[in-house]
Amino acid sequence: MLSLSTAIMPYAQATPAQREQALRLVQVRLQRHFPYLPTPAFARALAELQPNLLPGSPAALPYPDLTHLVQYLAGLPEQPLLDPPLYGPWALELAQHLLLTSEMAVRALQEVAAQSAQRSGPALGALLRRTAGPCSLAERLVQAQPWGLPSSPRLSFGLPGGGPAPGSPVVERLLRRVAPGG
């Protein structure tokens, strides 16, 4: 929370000295996260994003602007890809959600195919086709997690009873029957 005495300044209104100070403060604050990112990349990111500044503050940027800057910096071509890549707990939670959604969509597809001799409408067909397929990014995120450690997050086990895997030939046949033309 910002105090009333902390004035937010648009980047465009900052003096060159204030921009340089913000650059140094941001680099120091983010050094641990982006140890190999060169100074020109930080400077270019600030110039392109034009974040608000907190003059005289050790934070340099308000939290939302700092978050946007971190996301921007993480996607720069100068940022080396880590091997294995690092994914935070939110990415893992999202991946598990996507994988469980795919399993649920396959179950729904089986129910629709079993209960209806008719074909589904285009919206339901598109939804089932989209969600009943595999999500390779989600699978990579889950596989990147070291699951055998005591501090590892709880593994989502999916739907009990199994069933065809998202994207499997069985699912493709059901999709052609329920939602042809997709």
PLY file of the C-alpha trace (Angstrom):
ply
format ascii 1.0
element vertex 182
property float x
property float y
property float z
element edge 181
property int vertex1
property int vertex2
end_header
0.00 0.00 0.00
1.37 3.38 -0.99
1.29 6.22 1.49
-0.10 9.58 0.48
3.39 11.05 0.71
4.66 8.65 -1.97
4.01 10.31 -5.29
3.65 8.18 -8.38
5.33 9.67 -11.40
4.66 8.64 -15.02
7.87 7.41 -16.68
7.51 9.99 -19.45
7.68 12.82 -16.89
10.80 11.52 -15.15
14.14 13.22 -15.65
17.02 11.24 -17.17
18.56 11.02 -13.67
15.32 9.62 -12.21
15.07 7.08 -15.02
18.68 6.03 -14.44
18.02 5.67 -10.73
14.92 3.57 -11.45
16.97 1.39 -13.80
19.63 0.78 -11.13
17.04 0.04 -8.43
15.12 -2.36 -10.67
18.31 -4.17 -11.67
19.36 -4.57 -8.04
15.91 -5.74 -7.00
15.63 -8.24 -9.88
19.28 -9.38 -9.98
18.44 -12.71 -8.37
15.70 -13.42 -10.92
17.55 -12.24 -14.04
21.27 -12.65 -13.29
22.34 -12.87 -16.94
20.14 -10.15 -18.41
22.30 -7.23 -19.63
21.67 -3.63 -18.60
20.52 -2.57 -22.10
17.70 -5.13 -21.91
16.48 -3.63 -18.61
16.73 -0.11 -20.05
14.84 -1.10 -23.22
12.12 -2.79 -21.15
11.61 0.33 -19.03
11.53 2.53 -22.13
8.97 0.29 -23.85
6.72 -0.35 -20.86
6.84 3.23 -19.52
5.97 2.12 -15.95
5.05 4.50 -13.19
7.95 5.40 -10.91
8.17 5.90 -7.18
10.89 8.56 -6.87
12.96 8.18 -3.72
11.55 4.73 -3.01
13.73 1.64 -2.72
11.00 -0.22 -4.65
11.40 2.08 -7.69
8.11 0.86 -9.23
4.62 0.27 -7.85
3.89 -3.44 -7.47
1.59 -3.83 -10.54
4.16 -2.11 -12.77
6.95 -4.23 -11.30
4.91 -7.37 -12.03
4.42 -6.30 -15.65
8.13 -5.58 -15.95
9.07 -9.02 -14.58
6.72 -10.74 -17.03
8.14 -8.67 -19.88
11.76 -9.37 -18.90
11.11 -13.10 -18.59
10.06 -13.20 -22.24
13.00 -11.27 -23.69
15.17 -13.09 -26.22
18.26 -12.16 -24.18
16.89 -14.13 -21.24
18.45 -17.58 -21.45
16.12 -20.55 -21.25
16.77 -22.55 -18.15
17.32 -26.27 -18.44
15.16 -27.55 -16.90
12.84 -24.56 -17.04
11.48 -23.14 -13.81
7.76 -23.11 -13.26
6.21 -21.64 -10.17
3.47 -23.21 -8.06
0.77 -21.21 -9.88
1.88 -22.63 -13.22
1.74 -26.12 -11.76
-1.74 -25.53 -10.35
-2.91 -24.25 -13.73
-1.37 -27.24 -15.50
-3.09 -29.68 -13.15
-6.36 -27.83 -13.69
-5.99 -28.12 -17.47
-5.18 -31.82 -17.31
-8.14 -32.55 -15.04
-10.38 -30.47 -17.33
-9.28 -32.62 -20.28
-10.15 -35.78 -18.36
-13.55 -34.33 -17.44
-14.18 -33.38 -21.06
-13.45 -36.94 -22.14
-15.98 -38.20 -19.57
-18.55 -35.68 -20.83
-17.84 -36.73 -24.41
-18.48 -40.36 -23.48
-21.78 -39.40 -21.84
-22.90 -37.31 -24.81
-21.99 -40.11 -27.22
-23.83 -42.72 -25.11
-27.01 -40.68 -24.55
-27.57 -39.18 -27.93
-28.08 -40.56 -31.38
-27.96 -36.97 -32.62
-24.89 -34.97 -33.30
-24.02 -32.06 -31.05
-24.31 -28.46 -32.06
-21.23 -26.59 -33.25
-20.57 -24.86 -29.90
-20.65 -28.07 -27.86
-18.64 -29.85 -30.53
-15.98 -27.15 -30.53
-15.84 -27.16 -26.72
-15.46 -30.93 -26.53
-12.88 -30.97 -29.32
-10.88 -28.23 -27.59
-10.96 -29.63 -24.08
-10.86 -33.37 -24.77
-7.48 -33.13 -26.47
-4.10 -33.35 -24.83
-2.40 -30.24 -23.47
1.32 -30.71 -24.04
2.28 -27.55 -22.15
0.37 -28.71 -19.08
1.98 -32.13 -19.35
5.46 -30.56 -19.58
4.77 -28.37 -16.54
3.68 -31.36 -14.45
6.61 -33.48 -15.65
9.09 -30.72 -14.74
8.06 -30.91 -11.08
10.18 -33.12 -8.79
7.41 -35.18 -7.21
9.48 -37.40 -4.93
10.51 -34.74 -2.41
8.85 -34.27 0.99
8.28 -30.61 0.08
6.69 -31.46 -3.28
3.13 -30.27 -3.82
0.30 -32.74 -3.64
-0.15 -34.60 -6.91
-3.57 -34.33 -8.49
-4.61 -37.88 -9.33
-7.27 -37.10 -11.91
-10.61 -38.78 -12.21
-11.11 -42.15 -10.54
-11.83 -45.00 -12.90
-9.54 -43.93 -15.69
-11.07 -43.92 -19.13
-9.57 -43.06 -22.46
-6.73 -40.57 -22.42
-7.36 -37.11 -23.86
-6.35 -37.11 -27.52
-6.36 -40.93 -27.77
-7.78 -42.75 -30.81
-10.88 -43.67 -28.77
-11.51 -40.00 -28.01
-10.97 -39.06 -31.66
-13.57 -41.64 -32.77
-16.07 -40.30 -30.21
-15.43 -36.74 -31.36
-16.03 -37.68 -35.00
-19.31 -39.29 -33.98
-20.56 -36.52 -31.68
-18.94 -33.46 -33.23
-18.10 -34.16 -36.87
-16.33 -31.67 -39.06
-14.10 -30.21 -36.34
0 1
1 2
2 3
3 4
4 5
5 6
6 7
7 8
8 9
9 10
10 11
11 12
12 13
13 14
14 15
15 16
16 17
17 18
18 19
19 20
20 21
21 22
22 23
23 24
24 25
25 26
26 27
27 28
28 29
29 30
30 31
31 32
32 33
33 34
34 35
35 36
36 37
37 38
38 39
39 40
40 41
41 42
42 43
43 44
44 45
45 46
46 47
47 48
48 49
49 50
50 51
51 52
52 53
53 54
54 55
55 56
56 57
57 58
58 59
59 60
60 61
61 62
62 63
63 64
64 65
65 66
66 67
67 68
68 69
69 70
70 71
71 72
72 73
73 74
74 75
75 76
76 77
77 78
78 79
79 80
80 81
81 82
82 83
83 84
84 85
85 86
86 87
87 88
88 89
89 90
90 91
91 92
92 93
93 94
94 95
95 96
96 97
97 98
98 99
99 100
100 101
101 102
102 103
103 104
104 105
105 106
106 107
107 108
108 109
109 110
110 111
111 112
112 113
113 114
114 115
115 116
116 117
117 118
118 119
119 120
120 121
121 122
122 123
123 124
124 125
125 126
126 127
127 128
128 129
129 130
130 131
131 132
132 133
133 134
134 135
135 136
136 137
137 138
138 139
139 140
140 141
141 142
142 143
143 144
144 145
145 146
146 147
147 148
148 149
149 150
150 151
151 152
152 153
153 154
154 155
155 156
156 157
157 158
158 159
159 160
160 161
161 162
162 163
163 164
164 165
165 166
166 167
167 168
168 169
169 170
170 171
171 172
172 173
173 174
174 175
175 176
176 177
177 178
178 179
179 180
180 181
